[in-house]
């Protein structure tokens, strides 16, 4: 009499996860070898691996160890990550229309360029109307600024500098600082900072 086995959905997902296919690096190894004009014998000589094993790797009949991949990378003079490029995740894109938008210090218009994806860095776009200022404010971390358009006046600790398109500025944001749009048109600045320092203001949405 056959036994009926009931498998919970969570367990099924776990079993599927364990059965996930390993990255197929064979075609990538073969392509790189051909691009460099190397024979299997030459790669074997350089790597210390035998020709039969290399052929199995290229035909995905053998799963090379990290040590073997390191030897292959040295033989072909490429980083080991090149063998895994085909299994790399696709780039992540944040469309302009999908940006989160809110009001920052002084009511300036802030847009989240990076979609909150990066773990360490934070990228936002700040737009100041003509004559608009952020007012003096401070928070943890450094800030990197690149002016895209318009002109801004940056003030911190008695230092004032005017910036135009293409100019870059770095300052310690723990000290009170202020950005003011001083030209006849709005200023647009890309700002890079550390993810952990917060948003400075609540999103509109």
PERACOR-V944220 format. One record per residue. N is the residue number from 1. RES is the residue in one small letter. PHI is phi in whole degrees, -180 to 180 (999 if undefined). OMEGA is omega in whole degrees, 0 to 359 (* if undefined). Layout:
N|RES|PHI|OMEGA, N|RES|PHI|OMEGA
//
This chain:
1|x|999|182, 2|x|-77|178, 3|x|-87|175, 4|x|-93|181, 5|x|-108|178, 6|x|-99|181, 7|x|-110|180, 8|x|-67|180, 9|x|-53|182, 10|x|-65|179, 11|x|-69|178, 12|x|-59|179, 13|x|-60|179, 14|x|-65|179, 15|x|-64|179, 16|x|-63|180, 17|x|-60|181, 18|x|-70|182, 19|x|-93|181, 20|x|-58|182, 21|x|-67|176, 22|x|-72|179, 23|x|-60|178, 24|x|-87|185, 25|x|-98|184, 26|x|-53|181, 27|x|-58|180, 28|x|-69|178, 29|x|-62|181, 30|x|-64|181, 31|x|-62|180, 32|x|-64|179, 33|x|-64|180, 34|x|-66|179, 35|x|-60|181, 36|x|-95|177, 37|x|65|183, 38|x|-104|173, 39|x|-87|176, 40|x|-60|180, 41|x|-63|181, 42|x|-68|178, 43|x|-66|178, 44|x|-61|180, 45|x|-63|182, 46|x|-73|188, 47|x|-95|184, 48|x|84|177, 49|x|-97|183, 50|x|-82|185, 51|x|-60|181, 52|x|-62|179, 53|x|-67|179, 54|x|-63|178, 55|x|-64|178, 56|x|-64|179, 57|x|-64|182, 58|x|-65|180, 59|x|-98|179, 60|x|55|175, 61|x|-102|177, 62|x|-138|179, 63|x|-103|185, 64|x|-68|175, 65|x|-75|178, 66|x|-61|179, 67|x|-64|179, 68|x|-66|178, 69|x|-63|178, 70|x|-64|179, 71|x|-64|178, 72|x|-64|180, 73|x|-62|178, 74|x|-65|181, 75|x|-66|182, 76|x|-99|177, 77|x|58|177, 78|x|-135|173, 79|x|-65|182, 80|x|-61|181, 81|x|-65|180, 82|x|-63|180, 83|x|-75|184, 84|x|-106|187, 85|x|-61|182, 86|x|-69|181, 87|x|-100|180, 88|x|-69|178, 89|x|-68|180, 90|x|-69|177, 91|x|-64|179, 92|x|-97|185, 93|x|-120|174, 94|x|-113|181, 95|x|-71|180, 96|x|-53|184, 97|x|-69|183, 98|x|-98|181, 99|x|-63|170, 100|x|-76|183, 101|x|-132|179, 102|x|-158|178, 103|x|-98|180, 104|x|-97|180, 105|x|-55|180, 106|x|72|180, 107|x|83|180, 108|x|-65|182, 109|x|-86|182, 110|x|-117|177, 111|x|-127|178, 112|x|-84|184, 113|x|-71|189, 114|x|-88|179, 115|x|68|181, 116|x|74|184, 117|x|-76|184, 118|x|-62|180, 119|x|-81|187, 120|x|-105|185, 121|x|-94|179, 122|x|-129|182, 123|x|-123|177, 124|x|-131|176, 125|x|-117|183, 126|x|-114|179, 127|x|-117|176, 128|x|-106|173, 129|x|-69|178, 130|x|-52|179, 131|x|82|182, 132|x|-80|181, 133|x|-128|176, 134|x|-75|188, 135|x|75|181, 136|x|-69|178, 137|x|-151|181, 138|x|-149|178, 139|x|-166|182, 140|x|-65|172, 141|x|93|175, 142|x|-91|174, 143|x|-129|176, 144|x|-111|182, 145|x|-120|170, 146|x|-129|181, 147|x|-81|178, 148|x|-88|181, 149|x|-157|181, 150|x|77|179, 151|x|-129|180, 152|x|-129|175, 153|x|-116|182, 154|x|-103|183, 155|x|-128|177, 156|x|-158|175, 157|x|50|178, 158|x|81|178, 159|x|-103|179, 160|x|-128|179, 161|x|-140|176, 162|x|-95|183, 163|x|-125|177, 164|x|-126|182, 165|x|-52|179, 166|x|91|180, 167|x|-74|181, 168|x|-121|179, 169|x|-140|175, 170|x|-126|172, 171|x|-147|177, 172|x|-82|187, 173|x|-75|176, 174|x|-73|176, 175|x|-94|180, 176|x|-53|182, 177|x|-144|185, 178|x|-148|175, 179|x|-122|180, 180|x|-128|176, 181|x|-82|187, 182|x|-110|181, 183|x|-92|180, 184|x|-79|181, 185|x|-127|179, 186|x|-60|175, 187|x|-103|179, 188|x|-123|184, 189|x|-128|171, 190|x|-91|185, 191|x|-122|176, 192|x|-109|179, 193|x|-149|180, 194|x|-85|184, 195|x|-57|186, 196|x|-75|186, 197|x|-87|174, 198|x|87|186, 199|x|-102|180, 200|x|73|180, 201|x|-157|181, 202|x|-80|177, 203|x|-61|176, 204|x|-62|184, 205|x|-91|*
//
